[in-house]
Amino acid sequence: MPRDRTQLSQETLLAAIGDAWPPEQVEAALELLANSSGKFPSGVRKLPSELVHVIQRERLIIAMLSAASDLGYLETNVQDVIDRAGVSRPTFYEHFSNKEDCFLAAFDSSAERLRKKVGAAAGQGGEVWRSRVRYALEALLNFATREPDTARTLVVEARAASAAAVRRRVDLMDQFAACLDSEARTLLPDAERRTPVTASGIVGGVESVLYSRLCKHEYDQLEALLPSLMYFVVLPYEGHKAAGEEFAVN
């Protein structure tokens, strides 16, 4: 028996459709989905076909994240995805050419949401480098806690997927490393003494910790990692004293 069909959250749908449709149509879509018990509601056909198309695509993406997290990418097949999405096989192939195509779309949309969340959170720290780092890490850990299927896909399953997925995963880590390096050089007086490899090593270390926890499904322990991760990030840039101060912050 397939797992219960996936639920498309308001946040995910709004992120996908942006402001392309009138608010009343979006509200109607959200109401139909909220009352659908995870099934694809027939009433949604009353909405514009383009909006239905987006909803279908997003359901398939969420279903892929769920299936890849539960079964592993290698064991997941198209039927697993359509069972969870509550759409037909022809509908799947209207959106994606195969399993890999769907997985890559799921990775890309999830990575973009993560980048936006982390970037927005870092901005709350103003011009204080450590505050920006702390807010960014909090957002990362909160994302992984609230969306474990998505986190496992980005961090764990992308390693086992296609060569294209591996490249996307490396690109995502490189983007975070470049951001860390740039902000340190801008906001810290002595950061120019560190090479970009410093930031790459830090991002790789944080990813390794997340990989271990996500592999073991320790989702409820992720947010408790913040003090240790702050110590790990701050140490190479500002030394033991500053890192110890951050470790002591609850």
N, C-alpha and C positions, 0 to 999 in steps of 0.2 A: 504494500500500500504506500502511495506517495505521502510525503509529509504534507501538513496543511498548507494550503495555498498562501502565497506571500501577501502581505499587506503593504500597500503603497502609502507612505506617510505624506502628510501635508507638506512637510519641509522638502522632501524629495521631489514631489510633483512640482512645487513652486520653483525649485531650483532648475528643473528641466524645462518648464514652459516660459519662465520669465514673465514679461508683460505683453506677450504676443496676442492674448485674448482678453476680452472684456471681463471685469471682475465677476459679473453675475454668472458667466459661463464657467469660470474657474470654480466658483462656489458650488455650482450645480454638480460639477465633476467631483469635487471633494465630498459633497453630501452623498452622492451615489456610491462612491468608493467606501465611505465610512459605514454605509449600511449594507455592504455587500458580503460581509463575513469572509472576506478573502477571495471570493469568487469574482470573475469578471462580470459586472452587472449588465443585463440586457438594456436597461434604461439609458446607459451611456451612449447608445446609438443615436439618441436624440440630439446629441451634441455635434458640433462641427466635425467633419471627418478628419480634418487635420489635427484637432485636439485629441480625438480618439486615437489617432495614429501615435501621437506622443505618449499617451497613457499606456497604450499597448507596449511600446518600446521600453518605457520605464519599468513596467511590470516584469518584462523579460530580463531586464538588467538586474533588478532586485532578486528575481528568481535564480539567476546565474550566481550571484553573490551567495545566496543561501545554499545552493547545491554544491558549489565549489568548496564552501566552508565545511559542510556536513560530510560530503563524500570524497573530497579531494578533486582537483582539476582532472587528473588522469582518469578517474573512475566516473566522472560526470559525463552524461550524454545529453543529446538534445531532448529526448523524452523526459528526462529528469527536470529540465528547465521548463518545458511547456506544461508539465503536470503542476508545478509550483506556481506558474504564472496564470494558469487558468485560461489559456488561449489555445488555438488550434495549431497543428503543425504548419499548415499553409501560412498562418499569420506569422509564425516564427520566421519563415523564409522570406516573408515580405520585408523583414527588418534586417536579418542577418544571413550571410551566406553559409555559415557553419558554426560549430561550437566555438572555435577559436575567435571568430569575428565577434561573437557575442561577448566572450570573455574580455577581449581587448576593449570593447566599448564600455563594459562594466568597470574595468580598471581605469580607463581614461576619465570617465565621469566621476568616479570615486576619488581619484587623485586630485582632480580639479576642486572638488568640494573640500578635500582636506587642505589643500594649499590655501584656499580662501579663508577657511576657519582659522588656520594657524597664523596667516598673515594679519587677519583682523584682530586676533587676540594679541599678537605682538605689538600692534599699534597702541594698545591700552597702556603699554609701559612707557610711552612718551620717548624721551631722549635718554633714558636710563637703561644701559645695556642689560644689566642683570634682570631688571624688571621685564624687559621685552622677552628675554629668554624664558623666564619663569612663566609668563602668560602663554607663550608659545607651547611650552612643554605641557602646561595644564590643558590646553586645548587639544593637543595630540593625545594625551592619555584619556581625556574625556571622550574624544571621538572613538577611540578603540574600545572603551568601556560601553558606550551606548550603542555602537555599531560593530559588534564583534565579527559578524560575517564579513563586513566590508574590510575590517582591519586584517582578518586572516587572508582575505583575497590579495590585498596589497602587499602584505609582509611575508606570508607563508606560501600561498598557492602560486603566486606569480613566479616563484623560483622553480616550480615544477612544471610550469606551462611551456609555451612555445618560446622560440628564440626572440620573437618580437615582444612577448610579455616580459622576458628577462631584460631586454633593452629598455623597455618603459620603466621597469622598476629601478634600474641603474640611473636612468635620467631623472627620476623623481628624487632619488637620494642626492644626486649631483646638484639639483636645484636647491634643495634645502641646505646643502653644504655651501653653495655659492652665496646664499642669503646670509648664513651665519658668518661667513668670512667677510662679506661686505659690511655688515652691521658692526662687527668687531673693529674693523679698520676705521669706520666712521666715528664710532662712539668711545673707543678705548684709546688712550694716549700711546700705548706701547704695542698695539696690535700689529703694527707693520713688521715687527720682528718675527711674527709667526707666518709660515707659508700657508697657502690654501690647503695643504695636506693636513694641517691641524684640524680644520673644520671638517674635512672629509673623514678623518679618523673618528672625530666625535660623533658625527652622524652615523657612521658605520657601527660604532659602539652602542648607541641608543637603539638602532635597528636590531642589533643582535640581542639585546635584552628583551625587546618586544617580541622578537621571533621566538625566543625560548618560552616566554609566558603564554603567547598565543598558541603555540604548539601543544602546550599542556592545558589549554582552556582555562587558564587562571585569570579570567576576566575581572573578577571582583577584587583582585589584588593590584591592578594596574595603576590606579591613581595613587596608591601608597608608594610608588616608585619615585615620585616627584623629588623628594629631598636627595636621594642618591643620584638621580640623573642631574640635578642642579650641581651637585658637587663635581660630577664627572665633566660637565660642560665648562664650568667656571675655572676649574683647576689649571688647565693649560694656558689660560689667558690672564688670570689674576692671582694665581698662586694659592697656597694651602689656607692662608688666613681667610681670604675672601670665600673660598670654596667651603670652608668650615662654617662660616656665617650663614651661607645659603642652606647647608645641610641641616642647620639648627632650626630653620624656619619651618613651622608646621604647615 
